[in-house]
Amino acid sequence: MVSDNHSLQERVKSAARIIREPGKYKICLGCESIVSADISTCPNCHAYRFEVDHDLVVAQARFLSGRERQTVLATDFH
């Protein structure tokens, strides 16, 4: 199992990538995850509505980087 500290460090690194290039990402309006801009359905919750505003993507990245992951992923069931 990955330590909570390591997990948060990875989230901070991911957030930094998103903040540098917010146009490559969007926010799922179903689960509020940040996903790649080129997908049509969320890989986490299968929603198809997204927020693409760059300022909101940056704000969400900053918010999510400060807390542990709460979204359940398909890999959690393996």
Steps between C-alpha positions, in 0.01 A plus 500: 500500500624849415557729795269799540798736480620345173148517359469870585842569347384335177183710503709816540716398200190430292351834600818680392475340154134600472566856616777541240272390215133522605383486137593132492250418776139541605290439811241223503169641616398157628782425744708822486813314390743667264531303178671533164334749265487248216262249662124497448395310815658503845702184565401516868123556497414485127342846501512699177468860620815699571620844603782625277563850638877522558468704821260247649725210398793668676290569811379138508857370461612711794204383709545130419876509561441591862294196594504125461330336203132429560396378156458125467688370194452173312849396616380518861296184437793285387 
